[in-house]
Amino acid sequence: MALINIRMPLYFFLSGLFFKEYMSLGDFAVRKVNKLIVPYVFFAIFPYALLFVIWPETIPQNTHSIYIPLRLVIEPMNGTLWFLRALFLTYLLYYAYHRLSRSWPEWVKLMVVLAAALLAWVGTEAGNKHLENHLLLQWIWLLNIPMAFIALPYFYIAEFLRNHNILMMRFPLWKTIVGIMVFSVICLLTAQPDVSFKTLQLPNQPLIYVASLSGIVVIWLFSVAVNKIPFLSYCGRYSLIILGTQSFFFGVVKQYSSSTWVMFLVTMALAPATIWAFKRYFPRFTAQKDLFPVGEKLLRRKETK
């Protein structure tokens, strides 16, 4: 249960660590389209188009009639891709907030993002009650718009810790062990059941923040103590490729085993070969190279016109 509270917030937190304004809003948006939207569209269509051609029996029968590219992009069969779409919206929202709040005291910045996030959560709680009969709400939920507001505190806290070099701090082993134990207990005590960030089923968002941030502290303390595990570091660096292909492998493995652990182990065993193949043959569609020009390349292209 605790892991469900931590996993998606951790991804948003890590994304916030690497937040950077770049040259302008246009340049920022193009960079995020290259890094998030292009892979989102690619992984929404390509793996399942391939699966549909070479192994159609792995695709649920009731989806054959709606198996069209537009449907896949709007509502991908790979359900984990929702995160890329939500993350893109979060980046744009935080960019605007970052520009607006540049001269504000830190405590004011934190209070504003918390207020915006909690208002979004209150709105989702009210919206969930009327979702079935409200088409506009269904589209807002489908596009994960409220999640962009709910994720703002993770972005702010990550950027604050990075700017103040707090994440570089090291502690004696006994303090690390005590910290891991204390924050693990806090995480377990505040973790909420039946949480779904994708469908905005968030029974107690304030406690989810406490649980997720406590879990993130545990992961941070453990990572500092262990330093580096090469295989996990490699997979983490190219986690977007794993995210985009895991449901493809799950669909194949599911024909032989319904065990989630078997699906996970097969996916991780194939991860190095999968990463190599997509880096080698589809670098512009997997955020390894830019599909659309950015920064200096974009300026040079404009000057030549």
C-alpha positions as a printed NumPy array, in Angstrom:
array([[  0.   ,   0.   ,   0.   ],
       [  2.797,   2.441,   0.9  ],
       [  4.492,   1.916,  -2.458],
       [  1.361,   3.107,  -4.296],
       [  1.56 ,   6.364,  -2.325],
       [  5.24 ,   6.866,  -3.19 ],
       [  5.791,   5.736,  -6.786],
       [  4.183,   8.512,  -8.857],
       [  5.119,  11.352,  -6.448],
       [  8.723,  10.128,  -6.66 ],
       [  8.659,  10.494, -10.459],
       [  7.303,  14.041, -10.161],
       [  9.889,  14.843,  -7.49 ],
       [ 12.753,  13.586,  -9.656],
       [ 11.445,  15.609, -12.596],
       [ 11.398,  18.705, -10.407],
       [ 15.079,  18.168,  -9.574],
       [ 15.949,  18.771, -13.225],
       [ 13.639,  21.732, -13.797],
       [ 15.277,  24.523, -15.803],
       [ 13.743,  27.577, -17.467],
       [ 15.926,  27.666, -20.634],
       [ 15.694,  30.596, -23.062],
       [ 11.977,  31.329, -23.275],
       [  8.552,  29.779, -22.876],
       [  8.594,  28.702, -26.535],
       [ 12.009,  27.063, -26.179],
       [ 10.949,  25.423, -22.902],
       [  7.725,  24.077, -24.438],
       [  9.525,  22.66 , -27.509],
       [ 12.074,  20.922, -25.286],
       [  9.314,  19.301, -23.249],
       [  7.455,  18.282, -26.415],
       [ 10.658,  16.523, -27.534],
       [ 11.222,  14.872, -24.164],
       [  7.634,  13.968, -23.249],
       [  4.956,  14.38 , -25.928],
       [  6.911,  12.849, -28.813],
       [  7.749,   9.692, -26.775],
       [  4.168,   9.649, -25.476],
       [  2.695,   9.533, -28.997],
       [  5.369,   7.112, -30.232],
       [  4.939,   4.604, -27.4  ],
       [  1.163,   4.962, -27.522],
       [  1.128,   3.762, -31.142],
       [  4.261,   1.865, -32.193],
       [  4.548,  -1.066, -29.717],
       [  0.844,  -1.876, -29.965],
       [  0.7  ,  -1.474, -33.714],
       [  3.585,  -3.954, -33.878],
       [  1.892,  -6.282, -31.405],
       [ -1.351,  -6.05 , -33.342],
       [  0.409,  -7.066, -36.564],
       [  2.645,  -9.887, -35.321],
       [  0.557, -11.233, -32.432],
       [ -3.062,  -9.979, -32.61 ],
       [ -4.344, -12.547, -30.103],
       [ -2.538, -10.649, -27.309],
       [ -4.801,  -7.625, -27.905],
       [ -8.157,  -7.845, -26.062],
       [-10.86 ,  -8.724, -28.579],
       [-13.119,  -5.827, -27.642],
       [-10.412,  -3.32 , -28.632],
       [ -9.941,  -4.497, -32.248],
       [-12.702,  -2.317, -33.615],
       [-11.334,   0.835, -31.981],
       [ -7.684,   0.142, -32.665],
       [ -6.883,   3.38 , -34.455],
       [ -3.976,   5.784, -33.876],
       [ -6.136,   8.671, -32.64 ],
       [ -7.821,   6.492, -30.024],
       [ -4.45 ,   5.166, -28.868],
       [ -3.064,   8.685, -28.438],
       [ -6.081,   9.943, -26.501],
       [ -6.357,   6.864, -24.306],
       [ -3.289,   4.598, -24.741],
       [ -3.518,   0.885, -24.084],
       [ -0.27 ,   1.387, -22.179],
       [ -1.913,   2.982, -19.16 ],
       [  1.386,   4.132, -17.611],
       [  1.871,   6.689, -20.386],
       [ -0.6  ,   9.013, -18.657],
       [  2.343,  10.141, -16.542],
       [  4.156,  11.71 , -19.521],
       [  1.077,  13.721, -20.444],
       [  0.51 ,  14.847, -16.86 ],
       [  4.198,  15.671, -16.446],
       [  4.141,  17.865, -19.564],
       [  1.253,  19.884, -18.136],
       [  3.003,  20.111, -14.757],
       [  6.175,  21.446, -16.375],
       [  4.248,  24.177, -18.219],
       [  2.288,  25.136, -15.117],
       [  5.395,  25.22 , -12.928],
       [  7.276,  27.243, -15.55 ],
       [  4.601,  29.955, -15.395],
       [  4.546,  29.824, -11.59 ],
       [  8.34 ,  29.94 , -11.395],
       [  8.412,  33.106, -13.505],
       [  5.603,  34.715, -11.511],
       [  7.009,  33.937,  -8.064],
       [ 10.667,  34.75 ,  -8.724],
       [ 10.838,  37.534,  -6.101],
       [  8.597,  35.914,  -3.486],
       [  9.903,  34.611,  -0.137],
       [ 10.304,  30.849,  -0.054],
       [  7.595,  30.33 ,   2.542],
       [  5.099,  32.211,   0.356],
       [  6.029,  30.094,  -2.672],
       [  5.444,  26.912,  -0.665],
       [  2.114,  28.103,   0.723],
       [  0.845,  29.039,  -2.743],
       [  1.718,  25.685,  -4.36 ],
       [  0.214,  23.821,  -1.395],
       [ -2.959,  25.895,  -1.611],
       [ -3.243,  25.324,  -5.37 ],
       [ -2.663,  21.589,  -4.943],
       [ -5.171,  21.211,  -2.114],
       [ -7.796,  23.218,  -4.021],
       [ -7.251,  20.897,  -6.984],
       [ -7.695,  17.899,  -4.681],
       [-10.918,  19.33 ,  -3.221],
       [-12.121,  19.897,  -6.79 ],
       [-11.373,  16.306,  -7.759],
       [-13.213,  14.989,  -4.72 ],
       [-16.276,  16.989,  -5.755],
       [-15.836,  16.173,  -9.447],
       [-15.577,  12.421,  -8.851],
       [-19.164,  12.432,  -7.586],
       [-20.485,  13.862, -10.876],
       [-18.   ,  12.335, -13.311],
       [-20.338,   9.833, -14.959],
       [-22.814,  12.49 , -16.079],
       [-20.441,  15.314, -17.001],
       [-18.579,  15.073, -20.332],
       [-16.32 ,  18.087, -19.701],
       [-15.179,  16.648, -16.382],
       [-14.452,  13.329, -18.059],
       [-12.114,  15.044, -20.539],
       [-10.437,  17.077, -17.798],
       [ -9.844,  13.861, -15.85 ],
       [ -8.723,  11.988, -18.995],
       [ -6.12 ,  14.649, -19.76 ],
       [ -4.899,  14.57 , -16.12 ],
       [ -5.243,  18.349, -15.75 ],
       [ -5.914,  18.356, -11.956],
       [ -2.817,  16.19 , -11.45 ],
       [ -0.638,  19.013, -12.803],
       [ -1.732,  21.177,  -9.861],
       [ -1.504,  18.336,  -7.344],
       [  2.103,  17.654,  -8.439],
       [  3.281,  21.268,  -7.921],
       [  4.503,  20.781,  -4.311],
       [  6.796,  17.94 ,  -5.408],
       [  8.35 ,  20.204,  -8.049],
       [  8.804,  23.091,  -5.621],
       [ 10.303,  20.973,  -2.831],
       [ 12.676,  19.226,  -5.254],
       [ 13.896,  22.525,  -6.7  ],
       [ 14.3  ,  24.028,  -3.224],
       [ 16.391,  21.07 ,  -2.022],
       [ 18.522,  21.19 ,  -5.167],
       [ 19.141,  24.94 ,  -4.976],
       [ 20.21 ,  24.706,  -1.321],
       [ 22.417,  21.616,  -1.886],
       [ 20.495,  19.696,   0.753],
       [ 20.409,  16.521,  -1.321],
       [ 24.211,  16.457,  -1.335],
       [ 24.387,  16.163,   2.448],
       [ 25.847,  12.977,   3.906],
       [ 25.239,  11.572,   7.372],
       [ 26.932,   9.058,   9.687],
       [ 25.647,   5.511,   9.239],
       [ 23.741,   5.488,  12.531],
       [ 21.862,   8.678,  11.608],
       [ 21.028,   7.229,   8.198],
       [ 19.629,   4.04 ,   9.763],
       [ 17.599,   5.996,  12.334],
       [ 16.293,   8.336,   9.611],
       [ 15.252,   5.42 ,   7.411],
       [ 13.447,   3.753,  10.313],
       [ 11.642,   6.923,  11.454],
       [ 10.477,   8.027,   8.013],
       [  9.52 ,   4.449,   7.081],
       [  7.2  ,   4.345,  10.096],
       [  5.703,   7.738,   9.193],
       [  5.171,   6.558,   5.621],
       [  3.478,   3.33 ,   6.713],
       [  1.232,   5.085,   9.234],
       [  0.034,   7.762,   6.8  ],
       [ -0.177,   5.706,   3.572],
       [ -3.652,   5.677,   2.063],
       [ -5.353,   2.61 ,   0.504],
       [ -6.947,   2.489,  -2.942],
       [ -4.89 ,   5.397,  -4.321],
       [ -4.857,   6.058,  -8.07 ],
       [ -3.116,   9.181,  -9.35 ],
       [ -4.157,   8.335, -12.901],
       [ -7.894,   8.345, -12.18 ],
       [ -7.577,  10.923,  -9.372],
       [ -8.801,   8.563,  -6.673],
       [ -7.041,  10.296,  -3.779],
       [ -8.95 ,   9.664,  -0.527],
       [ -6.817,  11.919,   1.702],
       [ -4.374,  14.072,  -0.243],
       [ -2.778,  15.824,   2.788],
       [ -1.805,  12.443,   4.248],
       [ -0.653,  11.251,   0.812],
       [  1.796,  14.176,   0.757],
       [  3.115,  13.146,   4.174],
       [  3.409,   9.477,   3.161],
       [  4.984,  10.142,  -0.236],
       [  7.488,  12.727,   1.   ],
       [  8.457,  10.44 ,   3.897],
       [  8.98 ,   7.615,   1.425],
       [ 11.076,   9.886,  -0.793],
       [ 13.28 ,  10.737,   2.211],
       [ 13.763,   6.996,   2.862],
       [ 14.775,   6.416,  -0.763],
       [ 17.126,   9.418,  -0.659],
       [ 18.842,   8.267,   2.568],
       [ 19.226,   4.743,   1.192],
       [ 20.591,   6.027,  -2.132],
       [ 23.172,   8.234,  -0.408],
       [ 24.295,   5.306,   1.761],
       [ 24.524,   2.792,  -1.109],
       [ 25.924,   5.403,  -3.532],
       [ 25.401,   3.658,  -6.887],
       [ 24.139,   0.356,  -8.317],
       [ 25.215,   0.243, -12.009],
       [ 22.243,  -1.738, -13.407],
       [ 19.643,   0.333, -11.558],
       [ 21.414,   3.557, -12.525],
       [ 21.388,   2.5  , -16.184],
       [ 17.704,   1.581, -16.104],
       [ 16.908,   4.796, -14.265],
       [ 18.681,   6.859, -16.902],
       [ 16.551,   5.318, -19.641],
       [ 13.429,   4.732, -17.58 ],
       [ 11.284,   6.427, -20.235],
       [ 12.009,   3.558, -22.664],
       [ 11.13 ,   0.993, -19.998],
       [  7.959,   2.94 , -19.182],
       [  6.968,   2.978, -22.85 ],
       [  7.563,  -0.723, -23.502],
       [  6.676,  -2.478, -20.253],
       [  3.006,  -2.968, -21.121],
       [  4.061,  -4.458, -24.465],
       [  6.127,  -7.116, -22.681],
       [  3.44 ,  -7.608, -20.052],
       [  0.951,  -8.345, -22.847],
       [  3.233, -11.003, -24.324],
       [  4.255, -12.614, -21.015],
       [  0.632, -12.661, -19.857],
       [ -0.056, -15.346, -22.469],
       [  2.133, -17.693, -20.41 ],
       [  1.964, -16.383, -16.837],
       [ -0.38 , -14.088, -14.936],
       [  2.201, -13.434, -12.216],
       [  3.085,  -9.742, -11.93 ],
       [  6.522, -10.686, -10.647],
       [  7.214, -12.83 , -13.719],
       [  6.145,  -9.951, -15.973],
       [  8.384,  -7.551, -14.045],
       [ 11.424,  -9.847, -14.073],
       [ 11.096, -10.55 , -17.81 ],
       [ 10.771,  -6.827, -18.547],
       [ 13.858,  -6.   , -16.471],
       [ 15.838,  -8.888, -17.992],
       [ 15.065,  -7.535, -21.455],
       [ 15.662,  -3.916, -20.42 ],
       [ 19.312,  -3.61 , -21.6  ],
       [ 18.505,  -5.001, -25.07 ],
       [ 15.313,  -2.954, -25.284],
       [ 17.108,   0.26 , -24.33 ],
       [ 19.888,  -0.409, -26.836],
       [ 17.44 ,  -1.091, -29.684],
       [ 15.291,   1.995, -29.13 ],
       [ 18.324,   4.229, -28.625],
       [ 19.872,   2.866, -31.799],
       [ 16.876,   2.94 , -34.145],
       [ 14.449,   5.469, -32.646],
       [ 16.549,   8.117, -30.855],
       [ 14.351,  11.053, -31.926],
       [ 11.19 ,   9.322, -30.719],
       [ 12.542,   8.234, -27.329],
       [ 13.945,  11.569, -26.063],
       [ 17.551,  10.639, -26.879],
       [ 17.72 ,  13.262, -29.641],
       [ 15.476,  16.208, -30.47 ],
       [ 12.842,  15.762, -33.149],
       [ 12.102,  19.499, -33.234],
       [ 14.958,  22.066, -33.109],
       [ 15.513,  23.879, -29.811],
       [ 17.719,  26.637, -28.439],
       [ 20.549,  27.717, -30.717],
       [ 19.448,  25.358, -33.485],
       [ 16.02 ,  27.002, -33.521],
       [ 17.558,  30.488, -33.639],
       [ 19.86 ,  29.536, -36.518],
       [ 16.922,  28.092, -38.447],
       [ 14.946,  31.33 , -37.947],
       [ 17.931,  33.449, -39.072],
       [ 18.313,  31.505, -42.315],
       [ 14.692,  32.115, -43.339]])
